[in-house]
Amino acid sequence: MSTTLAAQIEAVLRDIAGTDTRPSSLTIDYGPEGEDDDLAVRAWVERSTRSLVFAQGEARRRNGSLAATASAVFRRVGA
């Protein structure tokens, strides 16, 4: 695997938060050790305000087991 699990989760969280945001905080909770090749990583917005975006994400292994979960807060910087 060329990209770390943390980098994969951060990337999908940034995508879902939008290009007009910058990360304020990111928390990753890792699941049990396992094979981290071919992960399914997804993210969604839990809540959004005028200045903040609260996002959640998860990475699952091919067998469906949880590799990691993440939560992040992004601050809007656009006009």
KETORDO-478487 format. One record per atom (N, C-alpha, C): residue number from 1; atom name; chain; residue in one letter; y, x, z. Coordinates in steps of 0.1 Angstrom, whole numbers, m for minus. Layout:
REM KETORDO-478487
SITE   num   atome   chaine   residu   north    east      up
SITE   NUM      CA        A        A       Y       X       Z
...
END
This chain:
REM KETORDO-478487
SITE   num   atome   chaine   residu   north    east      up
SITE     1       N        A        M     m12       8       0
SITE     1      CA        A        M       0       0       0
SITE     1       C        A        M      12       9       0
SITE     2       N        A        S      22       6      m9
SITE     2      CA        A        S      33      15     m10
SITE     2       C        A        S      45      10      m1
SITE     3       N        A        T      45      m2       2
SITE     3      CA        A        T      56      m8      10
SITE     3       C        A        T      51     m12      24
SITE     4       N        A        T      58      m8      34
SITE     4      CA        A        T      53     m12      48
SITE     4       C        A        T      54     m27      50
SITE     5       N        A        L      46     m31      60
SITE     5      CA        A        L      46     m45      63
SITE     5       C        A        L      60     m50      68
SITE     6       N        A        A      67     m42      76
SITE     6      CA        A        A      80     m45      80
SITE     6       C        A        A      90     m46      68
SITE     7       N        A        A      89     m38      59
SITE     7      CA        A        A      98     m38      47
SITE     7       C        A        A      95     m50      38
SITE     8       N        A        Q      83     m54      37
SITE     8      CA        A        Q      79     m66      29
SITE     8       C        A        Q      85     m79      36
SITE     9       N        A        I      84     m80      49
SITE     9      CA        A        I      89     m91      56
SITE     9       C        A        I     104     m92      55
SITE    10       N        A        E     110     m80      58
SITE    10      CA        A        E     125     m80      57
SITE    10       C        A        E     130     m84      43
SITE    11       N        A        A     123     m80      33
SITE    11      CA        A        A     127     m83      19
SITE    11       C        A        A     127     m98      16
SITE    12       N        A        V     116    m105      20
SITE    12      CA        A        V     116    m119      18
SITE    12       C        A        V     126    m127      27
SITE    13       N        A        L     129    m122      39
SITE    13      CA        A        L     139    m128      47
SITE    13       C        A        L     153    m126      41
SITE    14       N        A        R     156    m115      36
SITE    14      CA        A        R     168    m112      29
SITE    14       C        A        R     170    m122      17
SITE    15       N        A        D     159    m123       9
SITE    15      CA        A        D     160    m132      m2
SITE    15       C        A        D     163    m146       1
SITE    16       N        A        I     156    m151      12
SITE    16      CA        A        I     158    m165      16
SITE    16       C        A        I     171    m168      22
SITE    17       N        A        A     177    m157      29
SITE    17      CA        A        A     190    m159      35
SITE    17       C        A        A     201    m159      25
SITE    18       N        A        G     200    m153      14
SITE    18      CA        A        G     210    m153       3
SITE    18       C        A        G     217    m140       2
SITE    19       N        A        T     224    m139     m10
SITE    19      CA        A        T     230    m126     m13
SITE    19       C        A        T     244    m125      m6
SITE    20       N        A        D     249    m136       0
SITE    20      CA        A        D     262    m135       7
SITE    20       C        A        D     260    m133      22
SITE    21       N        A        T     248    m127      26
SITE    21      CA        A        T     246    m125      40
SITE    21       C        A        T     242    m111      43
SITE    22       N        A        R     244    m107      55
SITE    22      CA        A        R     239     m94      60
SITE    22       C        A        R     232     m96      73
SITE    23       N        A        P     221     m88      75
SITE    23      CA        A        P     213     m90      88
SITE    23       C        A        P     221     m86     100
SITE    24       N        A        S     219     m95     110
SITE    24      CA        A        S     225     m92     124
SITE    24       C        A        S     214     m88     133
SITE    25       N        A        S     202     m95     132
SITE    25      CA        A        S     191     m91     140
SITE    25       C        A        S     178     m95     133
SITE    26       N        A        L     167     m87     136
SITE    26      CA        A        L     154     m89     130
SITE    26       C        A        L     144     m85     141
SITE    27       N        A        T     135     m95     143
SITE    27      CA        A        T     124     m93     153
SITE    27       C        A        T     111     m95     146
SITE    28       N        A        I     102     m85     147
SITE    28      CA        A        I      88     m86     141
SITE    28       C        A        I      78     m85     151
SITE    29       N        A        D      69     m95     152
SITE    29      CA        A        D      58     m95     161
SITE    29       C        A        D      45     m93     153
SITE    30       N        A        Y      38     m82     155
SITE    30      CA        A        Y      26     m79     148
SITE    30       C        A        Y      14     m85     154
SITE    31       N        A        G       5     m90     145
SITE    31      CA        A        G      m8     m95     149
SITE    31       C        A        G     m18     m84     151
SITE    32       N        A        P     m31     m88     153
SITE    32      CA        A        P     m41     m78     154
SITE    32       C        A        P     m42     m69     142
SITE    33       N        A        E     m47     m57     145
SITE    33      CA        A        E     m48     m47     134
SITE    33       C        A        E     m58     m53     123
SITE    34       N        A        G     m56     m49     111
SITE    34      CA        A        G     m64     m53     100
SITE    34       C        A        G     m60     m47      87
SITE    35       N        A        E     m66     m50      77
SITE    35      CA        A        E     m63     m45      64
SITE    35       C        A        E     m50     m52      59
SITE    36       N        A        D     m40     m44      56
SITE    36      CA        A        D     m27     m49      52
SITE    36       C        A        D     m24     m48      37
SITE    37       N        A        D     m34     m47      29
SITE    37      CA        A        D     m32     m47      15
SITE    37       C        A        D     m33     m62      10
SITE    38       N        A        D     m25     m65       0
SITE    38      CA        A        D     m26     m78      m6
SITE    38       C        A        D     m22     m89       3
SITE    39       N        A        L     m10     m87      10
SITE    39      CA        A        L      m5     m97      19
SITE    39       C        A        L       2    m108      12
SITE    40       N        A        A       1    m120      18
SITE    40      CA        A        A      10    m131      13
SITE    40       C        A        A      21    m133      23
SITE    41       N        A        V      33    m130      19
SITE    41      CA        A        V      45    m129      27
SITE    41       C        A        V      54    m141      23
SITE    42       N        A        R      58    m149      33
SITE    42      CA        A        R      67    m160      29
SITE    42       C        A        R      78    m161      40
SITE    43       N        A        A      89    m167      37
SITE    43      CA        A        A     100    m169      46
SITE    43       C        A        A     107    m183      43
SITE    44       N        A        W     113    m188      53
SITE    44      CA        A        W     120    m201      52
SITE    44       C        A        W     132    m200      62
SITE    45       N        A        V     142    m209      58
SITE    45      CA        A        V     154    m210      67
SITE    45       C        A        V     152    m221      77
SITE    46       N        A        E     153    m217      90
SITE    46      CA        A        E     152    m227     101
SITE    46       C        A        E     164    m235     103
SITE    47       N        A        R     176    m228     102
SITE    47      CA        A        R     189    m235     104
SITE    47       C        A        R     199    m226      98
SITE    48       N        A        S     210    m233      93
SITE    48      CA        A        S     221    m226      87
SITE    48       C        A        S     234    m232      92
SITE    49       N        A        T     244    m224      95
SITE    49      CA        A        T     257    m228      99
SITE    49       C        A        T     267    m222      89
SITE    50       N        A        R     279    m224      91
SITE    50      CA        A        R     289    m219      82
SITE    50       C        A        R     289    m204      82
SITE    51       N        A        S     286    m198      93
SITE    51      CA        A        S     287    m183      94
SITE    51       C        A        S     273    m176      96
SITE    52       N        A        L     263    m184     100
SITE    52      CA        A        L     250    m177     103
SITE    52       C        A        L     238    m184      95
SITE    53       N        A        V     228    m177      93
SITE    53      CA        A        V     215    m182      87
SITE    53       C        A        V     204    m177      96
SITE    54       N        A        F     196    m186     101
SITE    54      CA        A        F     185    m183     110
SITE    54       C        A        F     172    m185     102
SITE    55       N        A        A     165    m174     100
SITE    55      CA        A        A     153    m175      91
SITE    55       C        A        A     140    m170      99
SITE    56       N        A        Q     129    m175      94
SITE    56      CA        A        Q     116    m172      99
SITE    56       C        A        Q     107    m167      88
SITE    57       N        A        G      97    m159      91
SITE    57      CA        A        G      88    m154      81
SITE    57       C        A        G      75    m151      87
SITE    58       N        A        E      65    m149      78
SITE    58      CA        A        E      52    m145      82
SITE    58       C        A        E      45    m138      71
SITE    59       N        A        A      35    m130      75
SITE    59      CA        A        A      27    m123      65
SITE    59       C        A        A      12    m126      69
SITE    60       N        A        R       5    m130      59
SITE    60      CA        A        R     m10    m133      61
SITE    60       C        A        R     m18    m125      52
SITE    61       N        A        R     m30    m121      58
SITE    61      CA        A        R     m39    m113      50
SITE    61       C        A        R     m47    m122      41
SITE    62       N        A        R     m55    m116      32
SITE    62      CA        A        R     m62    m124      22
SITE    62       C        A        R     m72    m133      29
SITE    63       N        A        N     m77    m130      41
SITE    63      CA        A        N     m87    m139      48
SITE    63       C        A        N     m79    m150      56
SITE    64       N        A        G     m66    m150      55
SITE    64      CA        A        G     m58    m160      62
SITE    64       C        A        G     m53    m156      76
SITE    65       N        A        S     m58    m145      81
SITE    65      CA        A        S     m54    m141      94
SITE    65       C        A        S     m39    m136      94
SITE    66       N        A        L     m33    m138     105
SITE    66      CA        A        L     m18    m135     106
SITE    66       C        A        L     m17    m120     108
SITE    67       N        A        A      m9    m113     100
SITE    67      CA        A        A      m6     m99     101
SITE    67       C        A        A       7     m97     109
SITE    68       N        A        A      17    m106     107
SITE    68      CA        A        A      29    m105     115
SITE    68       C        A        A      37    m118     113
SITE    69       N        A        T      46    m120     123
SITE    69      CA        A        T      56    m131     122
SITE    69       C        A        T      70    m124     124
SITE    70       N        A        A      80    m130     119
SITE    70      CA        A        A      94    m125     121
SITE    70       C        A        A     104    m135     122
SITE    71       N        A        S     115    m132     129
SITE    71      CA        A        S     126    m141     130
SITE    71       C        A        S     139    m132     127
SITE    72       N        A        A     149    m138     121
SITE    72      CA        A        A     161    m130     118
SITE    72       C        A        A     173    m139     118
SITE    73       N        A        V     184    m132     121
SITE    73      CA        A        V     197    m139     120
SITE    73       C        A        V     205    m131     110
SITE    74       N        A        F     211    m138     101
SITE    74      CA        A        F     220    m132      91
SITE    74       C        A        F     234    m138      92
SITE    75       N        A        R     244    m129      90
SITE    75      CA        A        R     258    m134      91
SITE    75       C        A        R     263    m135      76
SITE    76       N        A        R     270    m146      74
SITE    76      CA        A        R     276    m148      60
SITE    76       C        A        R     288    m139      59
SITE    77       N        A        V     289    m132      47
SITE    77      CA        A        V     300    m123      45
SITE    77       C        A        V     308    m127      33
SITE    78       N        A        G     304    m137      26
SITE    78      CA        A        G     311    m142      14
SITE    78       C        A        G     323    m149      17
SITE    79       N        A        A     331    m152       7
SITE    79      CA        A        A     344    m159       8
SITE    79       C        A        A     341    m173      12
END
